[in-house]
Amino acid sequence: MGILKNHKRVSILIFSLALGMMALLSLAGKTGAQGRAGLETDKNLDLFARGNEAYAKGDYDQAINRYQGALDRQGYTASLLYNLGNAYYMKNDIGQSILNYERALYLDPGSARIERNLALARKNFGLATPHQASWKAFFNGLTLNGWTWTAAIALCAFSLMVFVNGIRPGFLRGVTFKMMFFACCLLFVTSGTGIILQYTNLNRGVIIAENTRLRVSPFDAAAESGAVKNGNVVQLAKTYEGYIFIEGSNGQSGWIPADAVKAILPEAGNRQTQTSLTQSTIGTISGSNREPALDKT
């Protein structure tokens, strides 16, 4: 009997030691991963800061390289894209400037700073601002993901009310139930409208090449039907062997080379995040002399 008791104690001890070792190894692994993640973030922040320093010195090519390096490591952020837009603007590369402002605005809808720079860039380079009905501004307050999550929450809330009322009849009734039911339905319909409108934004692109000629068919020898300005926002309708069919807000349409336009939504496979880097320290561009004003905050 004593031998059995001792054997049981030894087994418990071994089991406890094994659990302890597993816990220590797990903790060490997490600590190492966190350390590597912290080191990676420090590198990205360093690239971000060095990009700002280069921008402040007027070395816009170097600033773009630093920002692009941080973007390649960490993924897309509104602050990085905003700074890239500023740097390209100062190089008079209006196509890349508008593209990065539009991308930043997609990640940070309603940002007054981004909207102001985007409007000034268009004005200073003679580009028309895309017409947008006033009621659509509300639905641009969230991205496609945001409206999708809102619709899902409204549907879950409605389902929960039905479930609770099913297991406890009479629990939700009268004016309170009707108001909650109406609120869920209204939120779901609103979210559905936002999803539909934002879905149309998935195929928007920005012309990034000078003297882009429209062609009537996707062939080099096809006749030209007009031209589209660098920096214009267009709808990307379809592709065919190195050509993209675009539709402009002014009614223009035609085929252009695929490398003359870039989609506003980042390419598939690139990460998007809004929290990996600090907010931009580069301020707004000036409407008079087009020199940047640094944000001291």
N, C-alpha and C positions, 0 to 999 in steps of 0.2 A: 504493500500500500504506500509506504514511504517512497519507494522507487518511482511509483506512478505519479505521486505528488511532485517529486523533484523533476521528473520528465515533463510534467505539465508546466511547471514554472519555467524550465529552460525553454520550452517551446514558446511560451508567452513572451519571454525576454527576447528570443531571437526574432519573433514576429514584430515586437515593438521596435527593436533596433532596425529591422528592415524598413518599417514604416518611416522611422526617423531619417534613415539614409535617403529614402525616396523623396521625403519632404525637403531635405537639404539640397538634393540634386535639382529638384524642381525650382526651389528658391534661387539657387545659383544660376540656373538657366535663365530664369526671368530677369535676374539682376544683370546678367550679361547682355541679354537682349535689350533691356532698358538702357544699359550703358552705351551699346552700339547705336540705338535709336537716338539717344541724347547727343552722341558724338556727330551723327549724321545731321541732326537738326542744327548743331553748332556750325557745321560746315556750310549748311544752307544759309543760315543767318549771316555768316561771314561773307559769302558770295553776295548776298542781298545788300549788306552794308557797303561792301567794296563797289558794288554797282552804283549805289547812291553817291559815293565819294567821286567816282569817275564822272557821273552825271553833273555833279556840282562844279567839277573842274572843266566841264565842256567837252570831255572826251566821250562822246556819245557812242562811238563804236565799241569802246571798252565797256561802257555801261551795259550795252545790249548783250555783249558776250557774258558778262557777270550775271545778269538777270536770266539769260537763257540757260546758263549753267545751273543756277538755283532751280529753275523750272524743270530742267531735265532730271534733276535729282529728286525733287520733292513733289512735283506735280503742279497743276495750275492753281493759282490763287488770284483773287481779285487785285491784291496789292501789287503782285509781280506784273500782271498784265497791264495794270494802270501805269506803272513805271515804264514798261516797255513801250506803251503807247506814247508817253511823253518823250522818250528818247528817240523814237522813230519820227515823231513830229519835229523835233529839233533838227533832224537830218533831212527834213523835207520829204520824207518817204510817207506820203499821205495814206497810201493803201495799207501798209503795215500798221500805221498809227490808228486808223479807223478800225481795222481788224482787232487790234488788241484792246481798244476802248470798248468795242462791242462785246468782246469776250468777257472783259472785266464786269461790264454791266449785266451780263447774263448771270454771273456768279454772285453779283451784289445788286439785285434789282432796286431801282429807286435811289441809288447813290447820287446825291446832289453834285458831289465833286466830279464823278465820272461823267455824268450828264452834261455838266458845264464844259468840261474839256472837249467832249465829243462835239457839242454844238459849236464851240469856238473853232475847233479844227475844221469842221465843215464850212463855216463862214469864211475863215481866212483863206481857204483853198477853193472857194467858189463852188462848193458842193451843196446841192439842195438837201434839206432835211426830209427824210421819208415821212410822208403824211401818215398820221395816226389819229383815229377818232378818239375823242376825249374819254369815252366810256371804256376804251380798251386799256387806258393807262392803269385802271384798277386791276385788271387781269394780268398786267405785266409786273405786278408787285411780287409775284411768286413765280418760280420756275416750273417746268413741267413736273419735276419730282415733288415740288412743294404742293401743287394742286392735287397730285395723285395721292399724297399722304393725307391731305385734307379730306378728300373724298372717302378714303379708307376709314378715317376716324369717324366721319359722319355715318357711314354704313355700319361700323361696329357699334356706335352708340344706339342706332336704331335697332339693330339686332339684339342688343342687350336689353333694351326696353321691352321688346316683344318676348324675349326669353323670361324676363322677370315677371311680366304680366301673365305668362303662361303657367309658371309654377306657383304663382300667388295671385290668382284672379282678383281683380279689383284693387291691386296695390297701386297701379298707376291708372288714374281715371280722372274725369272732369277736366277743368280748365288747364291744370298743370300738365296732364298727359298730352292734351291737344297742342299746347304751346311747345312742348318738347318735340312732339312729332313734327310740327310745322318747321321748327328750327332745324331739325335734322334734314328734312326734305329740302329746305331752302339752301342749306349748306352743301348738300350733295349736288343739287342742280347747279349752283354757282361754281362748285369745283369742276363739274363736268364741262361747263362752258370754258373755264380756265384751261382745262386739259386740251380741249379742241383748239382754242386759240394759240396756246403755246406749242401745240404739235405742228402748226403751220410754220413756226419759227425754227423748227429743226433743220429745214432745208435752206436757210438763208446763208448767203456768202458775201464776201467783199472782194471787189476787183483790186488786184495788187500789182498790175502791170500797166505801163504807159501805152497809149495808142492801141488799145485792145479793139480789134475789128470784129464786128458781128458778121457771120456768114450764114447763108441760107441753108446750108447742109454741112455735115461734119466731115469735110474734106478740104485739103489744102488748096485745091483748085476751084473751090466753090466761090460763087460770086459774093461780094460784100454787100451787106444791107445797112450798114451804119457803123457807129463806134460807141463805146461806153467808156466813161471817164474813170480814171484810177481813183479808188476810194468809194465808189458807189456800192450801195447794198443792193443785192439782187436775190431772186429766188433761183435755186438750183433745181431744175426740173428733171433732167435725165442726162445720161452719159453715153458716149459711143466712141470707142477707139481713140482715146486721147482728146476728145472734145466734150464739152458740157453745154447743154442747152439752158440758157438763162432767160429769165423774165424780169425786166426792170419795172420800177414803180411808175415810170412815165409811159408805159405801154411798149417800150422797146423789147424785142426778143430776138434770139438767134443763137448760133453756135459759136463758142469761143474755145481756144486751147485750154486744156484742163489746168495747166500751170499758171494761167492768168487770173485765177480766182481761188480763194480759200474759204472753206466753210467756217462760219462763226463758231459753231460748236467744235471743240477740239477733236482731233482725229481719234478714231477708235483705238483703244489700248492705252491712252494717256490718262493718268489719274487726275482727278479734280478734287480740290480741297479748299476750304475757305479759312482754315484755322492753323495751318502748319507754319505760317510766317507772320511776323508782326505786320501791322498796317503800314502803308506806304509813308515814307518821310519826304517824298517829292511832292511839291504843291501843284497848284493850278498853273496853266499856261496863261500868258497875258494876251488880251485882245488887241493891244496896241503894237508892241514891238516883238511879240511872240517870244519873249524871253521868259524862262520859268521863274516862278516865285517859290522859294523853298519854304516848306511848312516847318515851322520851328517847334510845333507841339510834339 
